[in-house]
């Protein structure tokens, strides 16, 4: 099941990414090349950041199980962040 999801996400990303050069070209005709590249760059960065803001499903789960799944985040003295 994981392989299927991985392949689907990879192919979906490639499919969407393949359309971006044409879309940038179409938008560049109206707004200029720099503006078109900036719009698509910011849109892509936003699409990567949005999933980071969505927490995992936690309905009916204890906080201990969520802590194990998400790893431990700690600041100890002068050490930086430590993950599982």
Backbone bond lengths (Angstrom), bond angles and torsions (degrees), N, CA, C in turn:
res aa  C-N    CA-C-N  psi(-1)  N-CA   C-N-CA  omega(-1)  CA-C   N-CA-C  phi
1 X - - - 1.453 - - 1.534 111.07 -
2 X 1.330 116.48 -37.28 1.456 119.13 -179.74 1.521 110.37 -66.60
3 X 1.326 116.53 -39.86 1.462 120.53 179.08 1.528 111.18 -61.31
4 X 1.331 116.39 -41.01 1.452 120.87 -179.78 1.530 110.14 -63.18
5 X 1.317 116.92 -44.86 1.462 120.98 179.31 1.517 110.71 -63.87
6 X 1.324 115.86 -41.76 1.465 120.58 179.53 1.521 110.76 -61.48
7 X 1.319 116.38 -45.46 1.465 120.21 -179.94 1.524 111.42 -65.69
8 X 1.329 116.29 -40.88 1.459 119.76 179.60 1.527 110.48 -61.81
9 X 1.322 116.67 -48.23 1.466 120.39 -178.83 1.523 111.15 -63.27
10 X 1.318 116.84 -40.71 1.455 120.74 178.89 1.524 110.73 -62.92
11 X 1.310 117.33 -47.70 1.469 120.67 -178.53 1.522 111.97 -69.28
12 X 1.326 117.55 -36.15 1.463 120.08 177.36 1.523 110.00 -64.84
13 X 1.320 116.97 -42.85 1.459 120.78 178.24 1.516 112.38 -63.21
14 X 1.320 116.75 -41.31 1.458 120.72 178.03 1.526 110.83 -65.45
15 X 1.320 116.58 -38.95 1.456 121.04 179.97 1.527 111.46 -65.26
16 X 1.308 116.18 -44.40 1.471 120.24 178.96 1.520 110.22 -67.80
17 X 1.325 116.30 -44.36 1.461 120.46 -179.25 1.517 113.46 -63.51
18 X 1.301 117.59 -29.85 1.462 121.09 -179.82 1.524 111.77 -68.71
19 X 1.303 117.07 -22.74 1.469 120.85 -179.32 1.534 112.56 -87.08
20 X 1.320 117.63 -15.38 1.459 120.75 -175.57 1.528 114.11 -64.05
21 X 1.342 120.54 -42.70 1.467 117.91 179.24 1.532 113.14 -58.86
22 X 1.316 116.93 -39.62 1.469 119.80 178.44 1.527 110.44 -67.50
23 X 1.328 116.53 -41.14 1.461 119.96 179.82 1.529 111.08 -65.91
24 X 1.325 117.28 -39.07 1.470 120.44 177.10 1.528 109.28 -63.68
25 X 1.322 117.04 -41.78 1.460 120.34 178.62 1.524 112.90 -62.38
26 X 1.324 116.49 -41.93 1.469 120.02 178.31 1.521 111.66 -65.11
27 X 1.330 115.93 -43.23 1.467 120.10 -179.89 1.525 110.94 -70.23
28 X 1.327 117.41 -33.33 1.468 121.21 -179.49 1.516 111.57 -63.32
29 X 1.308 116.80 -30.11 1.462 119.88 177.70 1.514 112.72 -65.44
30 X 1.317 116.62 -26.30 1.466 120.63 -177.86 1.535 113.10 -102.10
31 X 1.338 116.87 -36.10 1.465 119.49 -172.45 1.521 113.56 -116.08
32 X 1.300 119.03 -5.12 1.459 121.26 -176.57 1.524 110.35 97.06
33 X 1.318 115.32 150.44 1.458 120.52 -174.75 1.522 112.53 -65.49
34 X 1.330 117.97 -44.62 1.466 121.21 -179.38 1.515 112.06 -61.05
35 X 1.303 116.93 -42.88 1.462 121.23 179.19 1.525 110.85 -66.04
36 X 1.319 116.73 -41.58 1.467 120.46 179.87 1.524 111.08 -63.30
37 X 1.316 116.97 -43.94 1.467 120.14 178.81 1.520 110.40 -64.75
38 X 1.325 117.13 -41.25 1.469 120.95 179.18 1.523 111.29 -62.78
39 X 1.307 117.56 -43.05 1.466 121.02 -179.60 1.520 110.74 -61.98
40 X 1.315 117.32 -47.14 1.462 119.81 -178.62 1.527 111.82 -71.33
41 X 1.317 117.99 -32.81 1.468 120.62 176.88 1.519 111.13 -65.83
42 X 1.319 116.80 -45.86 1.464 120.09 178.90 1.526 111.39 -66.51
43 X 1.316 116.54 -37.33 1.465 119.90 177.53 1.518 112.12 -63.81
44 X 1.315 116.33 -40.81 1.457 120.55 179.33 1.519 111.07 -68.53
45 X 1.332 116.68 -41.71 1.468 120.21 177.63 1.525 110.32 -62.87
46 X 1.326 116.60 -40.32 1.459 120.05 177.31 1.522 112.20 -64.05
47 X 1.322 116.08 -37.67 1.469 119.80 178.61 1.522 111.62 -66.66
48 X 1.326 117.88 -26.88 1.466 120.32 177.46 1.521 111.75 -81.29
49 X 1.322 117.32 -30.11 1.467 121.14 -176.17 1.524 111.85 -81.05
50 X 1.310 118.74 -34.01 1.470 122.26 -176.56 1.529 112.76 -54.95
51 X 1.332 121.10 -46.40 1.469 119.28 179.07 1.533 113.74 -62.93
52 X 1.323 117.15 -25.28 1.460 119.55 177.71 1.518 112.03 -69.43
53 X 1.318 116.63 -24.63 1.456 120.98 -178.90 1.524 113.01 -85.22
54 X 1.320 116.99 -12.96 1.458 121.60 -178.54 1.532 108.89 -91.60
55 X 1.327 117.59 114.98 1.465 119.36 -179.05 1.530 111.54 -72.88
56 X 1.333 117.12 162.71 1.462 119.87 178.54 1.526 111.59 -68.41
57 X 1.309 117.18 157.82 1.467 121.99 177.51 1.522 109.14 -62.74
58 X 1.319 116.56 129.17 1.463 119.63 -176.35 1.531 113.17 -128.38
59 X 1.314 118.29 12.04 1.451 121.50 -178.61 1.528 110.83 -63.69
60 X 1.317 117.33 120.35 1.454 122.54 176.86 1.517 114.57 76.71
61 X 1.320 118.13 15.54 1.461 120.77 -179.68 1.524 109.52 -113.45
62 X 1.315 115.11 149.60 1.463 119.54 178.26 1.526 109.65 -80.34
63 X 1.314 115.57 157.89 1.459 118.97 179.88 1.526 111.21 -66.54
64 X 1.334 117.83 -27.73 1.465 120.63 178.52 1.530 111.01 -65.25
65 X 1.332 117.36 -40.46 1.463 118.87 179.64 1.523 110.94 -69.12
66 X 1.336 117.64 -34.60 1.462 120.11 177.10 1.521 110.60 -67.64
67 X 1.322 116.15 -37.88 1.459 120.67 179.98 1.529 109.94 -63.36
68 X 1.328 116.70 -41.11 1.464 120.59 178.69 1.532 110.74 -65.47
69 X 1.322 116.81 -38.26 1.457 120.51 -177.22 1.520 111.76 -71.85
70 X 1.313 117.44 -39.57 1.452 121.49 -174.69 1.525 112.88 -87.94
71 X 1.318 118.33 -10.86 1.458 120.47 -178.64 1.515 110.89 87.37
72 X 1.286 115.87 170.63 1.449 121.60 -178.17 1.517 109.33 -101.96
73 X 1.311 115.72 133.12 1.442 121.84 178.55 1.514 107.20 -117.41
74 X 1.311 116.99 117.98 1.457 119.40 -175.78 1.519 110.79 -144.21
75 X 1.326 114.99 147.15 1.453 121.29 172.11 1.519 105.91 -117.90
76 X 1.309 115.97 116.46 1.455 120.84 -175.78 1.522 108.33 -120.83
77 X 1.331 115.80 112.37 1.465 119.67 179.01 1.511 111.30 56.99
78 X 1.312 116.24 -124.52 1.455 120.72 -178.30 1.527 112.44 -94.65
79 X 1.344 117.04 2.89 1.464 120.33 178.94 1.512 110.48 -73.04
80 X 1.313 114.48 153.16 1.458 119.87 176.83 1.529 108.76 -80.83
81 X 1.295 116.95 -167.08 1.454 121.90 -179.85 1.523 110.53 -65.94
82 X 1.297 116.42 139.62 1.456 121.14 -179.72 1.516 108.54 -120.18
83 X 1.316 116.84 126.39 1.464 121.49 179.18 1.509 109.84 -111.50
84 X 1.267 115.50 164.51 1.459 124.14 179.87 1.498 110.82 -55.44
